[in-house]
Every structure is written in structure tokens, then in C-alpha cells.
Amino acid sequence: MPDSGNRFRHRRIGPLLSAGILFLAIAITFREAPFLGFSDYDDPLVVQAPEVRDGLSAEGFTYAFTSTVNNLWQPLTWLSHQLDFQIFGDWAGGHHLTSVLIHFAASLLLFSWLKRHTRRDWLALATALIFAIHPLRVESVIWIAERKDVLSAFFYLLAIWFYSEWTTGEGGKKLRRLYLFSFAAACLGALAKPSLVTLPVALVLIDFWPLRRPVDWKKSLIEKGPFFLLAIVVSVVTWQVLTGDQFFGGDPGTTLWQRLVIPAATVASYIVRTFWPVDLAPVRPYPSPLPVAASFVASTILLVLLIAGIALVRKGRAERFRWFGIGVLWFLGLLFPVSGIVTFSDNFAPDRYAYLAQIGLIWIVVWAVAKWERAGTIILGLAICALSILTTRQVGIWRTPETLWQHTLGSTDADRNYIAHHQLGLHFAGQEKVDEAVRHLESAARAAPGFPVPVANLALVQARSGNIEKALATFKKTGPDLPQRDRFIRELIAAILAAGGSEEAVPLYQELLISSSDDPAIRIDFGHVLYAAGQFDAALQRYREAAEMAPASVEAKLNLGAMLLKTGEIKPAISTLNDCVKLVADGGGISVRVHRSLAQAHLLDRNYTAAIENYEKALSQAGDSADPALRNELAQLLLDSPKAALRDPARALKLTLTIEAGDNPRFLRTLARAYAANNQPDEAKSAAIRGLKAVSKLLQTDPLPKPWTRAELENLEAFFRSHVG
């Protein structure tokens, strides 16, 4: 028997008008989306992957179907991100627009389905509008990393739409196609997000309302068999992909009773946020202590609602209230997998988890309020306007990382929200606001004493600000369980080196040698640090190990050759560098470095002809971008070669004139000598005067800038004075 009600509930509305109203409401509410950037939390997993940034490709397709980033298998979602980069590139607004349009399509499907099968056009539109612009939608629509929510929801509702058409049609190929379309949509939804596991339950529920199909449990289970099988497969895959990160309850240490309390607290929280959607935040810690008493009351109320929902679904006088019973069961059934009984993170009841489940609550409210006739219409209109305003404000908090995480701290238990403190700390660190970064990272570490990542990032901030000793002490607190420990060690080493440290990085490299024993690059970098610390023998050993591990690596052999040269092993250095020449193709920076090092080795070996030959090769391959020091070295050799036949003052002067000497005393000395060798005394004197001024300026600097030493500058000063006269 159709629902009773006033004319408003029975009034018809055209498809174009309804679509236009929905589109306009979403466009107004989410109008700021095209102007937002990427979030600094989880979005980097999307925007930094090269396989995603390169757009649609064979490599990207393989990545989409093999990646389990963030412990999720979501190939269709990855493909949608790749398509966004193909179209929009790095413009975040385009990515946001895609999510908004998918959300609009899902809302339109919801309206179309309710309209067709309840014949209550305006009630269907009101339900779709509230669903579309409710503040709980913001996370799913605005957070690029949550594209999986809107995409899977679209296919979820599309599967329901095709299924409903199949149940109300007549036999034939067309009807069979509708069933296949429904199952295909379910499969696509499962490829976007595992939330499709609840679809068979939803199909069972809608048989009672709004489809009002005769109850035949055997037939119902058979026709939904493929959907149940799909749900089982998705569940198994999801469980395997989680790789042990899932646990029951709030955290691994909670009691059985607490684990049972958490779902009740979660469901109650979603009900409250449905009717009072304020202080919403992307991350919120679990309540502590767990509200056992309040959750017990909530559990009792939910149990009563569940029993009432089941009772109202049964035939009889209550049949006309099936919308209430099915709404309750829809809400509880779709929410159950994410209610906290099985926990995938330490984020309590995220807004995005209610994306589909909340539809049940919404249609309960709309159908109930509409029974108040004109007053109900006014209430629904005012509610939609209020929700739009609240959602617009909620979208606004995503403008910058600072506005997002400051709002999150203000809306949750700030002392325990380590994620918000951590993200703010990283944000301020990126802006070089060291004090604010340290304060929030320390708060994050206090809020999550067993989680070492904030401590590791605190050490990085301290090192980058020059406090190396404190940074090392902080990093020791992270312990062996630090995720991606090697990456943090590499970043800490880089920060220490940038701050002028070298010896402090040695123990960190020693740890890397153990964890990355087969990586020659670690040994090369370690060799650089040991060289800077003056530990030449140890540096030579690291370079030798790298060359043995990677005999075809030019970089490894080049560093070994240079270090052999530094330690006085000239013949082995020449042999090693000659091996480099065989490995490297002419041209490019590394080829220039190889020939320059070989020239220096031959120079020390007094093979001046070979030295000049390799200097010329290096200079030729470097072209116009040749290092001024390279030109200077060759010019000096052409002026000073012990073999008179190899001296070429004219060529030396030509080389020095191509160097922008500026205030560099070394270059100015070579220039003065080249002028003198070419019988140009006035020009030589002028260069010497410039050199004397440059030396005087440097000697007044305290401390002396690298690489100058006082002894070298005093020798240069003596040279210039002798030429000034």
C-alpha cells in the first residue's frame, strides 16, 4: 500500500529540473573546490607516485593493479588519478572537480532510484540534496586521497539502480543484461574500494523497501549469490592486503568488553554528527577512557532500533513504515564493517566512513518530517540551507595545511591528536618556522609515545636548524621499529652535512651499511663523508668496496681512482681511471670528471703530455659550461710544464681570459702570470693589483670562508706584491 501524505510528497518533478537543482546545490556548496590544493596528508601518496603522475600508460596500468599503497588494493581509483594527471597535470583544482562531478553523479543516481521506486519525487530530491551537501561529505569529496569513496559509491548506487530495474522488469535478454550490468557495476566498485562488501546486504534490504518484492528467501539468496561471492573475494583480498595491520577494537591492548563498546560508540557518534554536524575533523583519536557507560546506553538504544527495524520490515500493519525499518537496517548494516569491531587505523569514526551508510538515516528523517505537511516542507528547506552553509565552511578549512590542522586540534582532543600535531609540525618545518615545528612535533611525540615517526621528524628539524648534537640524541629515541628507518637516516645524514657536520654522520652511515649491505651507493656516500672528516684510509676502503660491488659503475671507479690519487697511490689511480674511460661515453658531466681526474693523476706521475691531453678532452667535452677551475688548471700546466716543448703561453692566456676571475685570487694569479709570459707587463700588473685587493679583503674575513687558508692567502699576497712592485 503506498505511503499516505500530502500533495507535496506526491507532486511530480521533471528529470532536468531535479538534476539542475542538485547540480546547483553542489556547485554552490563546493564552489571553493577548484581553488584548493592537494592535502599534505595521504594526498602525497597519490601526487608523488611517478606511475600516477605520468598519466595513463602501460606502466601505470600495471601499477594500478599491483600497488597496495596505504594497505588498499584500489586499481580503478589509481586509474582515475592517472586520468586526472593526463588531463589536468599538477592543477589540484582539476582533481577536485573530478571528485565533485563523481559525487554529483552519485547523488543523481540516488535521486533517480528513489524517485522511480517510491514515486515520491520531492522526498527523493530532498534525500539526495541532504546526502549531497551534508558536511559529512566534505572529506570524501574534497580529500583527493579519498577519491575511492565517491568512485566506489557511484558504482555502488549504479549497481543498485540496475538491480532495481532488473527486479521490476519482465523476462528476456534485456532483463538479463540489466542483471549483468548490476554485477559489472559491483565489480567496478570493488576495484575502487572494498566497501562494496556490504552491497549484497543492501540488495536484500531494498527488496523490502522501496522495491516491495514478495519475500522468498531461497530465491533471494540465489539471485544475490554472485554478489555475496564477490563480497567474500573482496574481503579476503582486503584482509590479505592489510598485511597484519588490522586489529580488533581501538588498539591491540583493549579488552574484549572495550572492543564491543567501540562499535556502539562509533555508531552513536555518526548519529550525533548527522543531526549536529559541527567540529568535524579528518582525524580524531579514540575516546580515552572509553565511554563504557554511555556506550552501554547507546548499545541498548541501537539494539532497540535494530529490533524495531526488523519488526517494521515484516508484513502486517507496520508495512507502511518499512522505510523506517529499512533505513535503520541500511544504516547499521552498511556501517558495521567500519564501525570499529575490526580496526584499520587509530582514527576514530572518520566522517568519510558514513558516505553510504548515512543515506538510511537521511531518508528516515525526510520521510518522517514530510508527514508534517507544510511545516515539514519548511523544516526540510531550512535544514538544506543550513547544511549547505555548514558544508561550505567545512570545505574552507581545507584551504591550507595550517587551517586544516589548527581546526582539527580545535575540534578534537588536542592533547591526544598526534596526527594533527605531526602534520602541523611538518608544515611549519617546511616554512622554516623552527620553534613552531619543534613545539608541535614534541606534542605529537607526547601524544603517541609508542609511535617513533614524530620523534624522527623532530630530529630532522633539529639537525636542519644546526643543532646536530641534540638531533642525534633525539633520533636515538626512535628505536629499531621506526618505519622506513633507512630513509630517515639518509635524510638525517643530509641535514647533518648541510649543517656543516661530517664526523657526526659516520655512525649513521655505519648503520646503513648493515641494513643496506648490498647497496654500493651507500658506500660511495659514506666515502664522501669519511673524506670530509679526514679519514682517508676509511674512505678509500668504502670506495673500494663500492667498486667491487659494482664493477661497471663509473661513479664507483671514479671515486676510487680519485681517492687512490689522494692517498698517493698514483699508478693504481691511473689504472682505475683508465677503466673509467672505457666505461664512460664521451660527453656529459661524468666524462669530464673522469678525464680531469686522469689528467691530475698523470700530472702527479710527471706524464705531462698525457695530462695536457686529458685536460683538453675534459675541456672539449665540457664546452662553454666548463668549470673555471678546470680552465685554470690547464692554463697553469701550459705555463709551468717542465718540458719546454709543451709550454704554450698564448693558449694559457686565451684560457684565462675565458675565466671570469672576479675576486678569486687563484684565477687572478694565473691571469697575471699568463700576461707576463706573453710580454704584457701592464696587464700583468693590473691583474696583480686586483689580486692583492682580493687577498686583502679575504684576510679581513673572520672566519675565513672555505676553501681558503691563511697560509695560502699569505703566499698569494707575496706573489701579487712581487708583481706590483
Phi, psi and omega in degrees: 000131182295154178298144173274160179166183184274181184293331180301317184289337183259354184291140182275157178217136182291152182296322181292319179295316181296317179296321179295319179296315179298314181298315181296317180298316180291319181297319179291315185292319183255029185297338182276350186305315182295347184256004180269155177264191174282147176285155179271003182237118182074322178305323177303333177297333180271308191280347182260349180286120181301325181295335178272317183295333182283000179081195181288129180197170178297319179295320179294323179296316178298316179300317182301322185267356179241344183284139174233039178303138180063025178059039178223139173256108187218063186301319182294324177295318178298319180297323179294322176294320178298320178296321177300315179293329177297321185270312191256346184063226183273004179286104183299328181302323178295320178297319178296319179300321178300314180297319179297318181293321177295320177297319176299316179298319178295318180296321179295321176297317179300313179299312182300318181293311180295319180300313185292324190255353172248341184056032175240081190303310184289327176292321176297318180294318179298319178297314181295322179295312180297318176301316187291325188244013178291141181305334178293348179279344190301313181303312184293325186272320188269332181278111184302321181296342179262022174308328181302330180295305184291325182291314180292324179295322177301312181288331175300309181290329177293321177297319177295320181297311179295320179298316181296321176296323179295319183289335184262358181267187178247169186299167178126175182298322181300319181294318179296324178297322178299320178295316179295322177298319179298314181292322178297318178297321178297318179297317179296320177298321179294330177285346178267323180192144183291358183297350179292357180297337181272357184302316179303322178296317179297322180294321176297316183295316185288345173301325181281319178203132009267002185287331178054050179277150175299142183281118174217091189299320181298312179297320182297317181292324180294312183290339178260005181306310179301325180290321176295320179297317177300318180297321179295315180299314180298319180298316180296314180299315181298317181295320180291321182293330181295341173051042174088000181279350181274150175207167183266130176091195186289319174203168186301344182265000183287153179279168179299318180297318179295324179295328178282334181285325186304313179301321179296317178297322179296310181297317179299322180297320180292324178296316180298315182290337175294318184266340180223074188277067178237165181054040177280147182211148182292333177223138176215137180288159175296146178301138178217121358289159179299133182285077187298313183296312180297322180290329177295317177296316179298320180298320180296315180296317180295323178295319177297316179298320180297314179295319179296320179298316179296319181295320182288341178284333183291156180294158178134201183293335183276005185301325182289352175254021180299329178304327178287311182297315180291326177299316179297312182294322176301311181300310182289320183293315181286337181275339188305311183299335182247020184279351180110355177295323169242120189254133180251352179201176177260029177258117186279124172044064179299145180305320187295337181291343182266010187308307181269322185300324185294342179304320179300315179296321184296314182289334173299312182297314184296312182294325180289313183294326182297339179290347177274013176055235187300319179297322178296321178298316180295317180300314180296319179298314179295321180297319180296318178297316181296318180296321179299317179296315180296320180292319177301318177295321180294323176298323183297334182289347180272010184300314181222159175304323182294314180294323182294310187278332173294318176298319180298316178296323180285344184255354182228185176286095189299326182293341183244358182270080184292331182295314181297316177298318181298314181294322177295320178300316178295321179297312180292328177296319178295333177268005180061030172265082192298315184299314179295320179298313180298318182299315182286324178291324175295321177295321178296318180295322178291323182289333181227075186297340180265002184250113189276350185298314178300325179294318179297317179292328175296319178297321179297316180298317179296319180294318182292338177270004176095357181269072188293316182300315180292324179298316180295320178296320179294317183295330178299336181285347184290328179075178185285347184271011180294121177299142180051046184302319180300320180297316180296321179297316179299317180293324179292320177300314180300320180293320179295316180295320179295332180274003176097004179272159175214305180300327181295337181277348185300309180297331178292319177295324178298323176293320179297326179299328180284315184280336180235057188294339183257016184254106181294332181298325178299318181292323177296312180297320178298320177300319177302316182294317179296322177297314180297330180276000179083009180267075189294318181297317179294322178296317178300320179296318179295317179296322180295319178297318180297317180294325178290324180287328183228076184296341179264007181272115178296319182300317181295313182291324179297314179294323177296314179300316180297322180288323175299320177297318181295326183269008174088006178269079191290312182299311176300327179295316180296319179298315180295318181290329174295325174297323178297319181299323179291331184275332188260142175278150179298141180098152178095160185299319184289328176295320177299316181296320181298309182294326179293316179296320179294323176298317179295323178293315179295327178297315178293333179273004179064023174263080190291328178296312179295325179296311180297318180302316181286326174299316180295321177297316180298316181294320180296318182286332179285330180065215183293341182269014182302140178298130178305325180296325177296315178299320182294319180296315179295319180298319179297318180295321179292337177273327192248000185308129178300336177271115184300328183293338183268349181289141181212079183302323181296316178295323178297316180295319179300319179294316183294327179291341177277351180269130172278090188296323180057236179251023182273111184298328181296312180295322180292327176296315179297319179298316180297319180292323180293319176298315181297319180293338179258020176057046176235074187296323180297315179294324178297317179295319180298318179293323179294320177299315177300319180295321180296319178296320181295318179296314180301319179296318180292321182294338178277354181272133179224116002280166179292136177290151177290146006260021188285146171237157182294325181295315180296317181295323179293323176294319178297320179299318179296319179299311183296321180296323180294333180269340178282322178088000000 
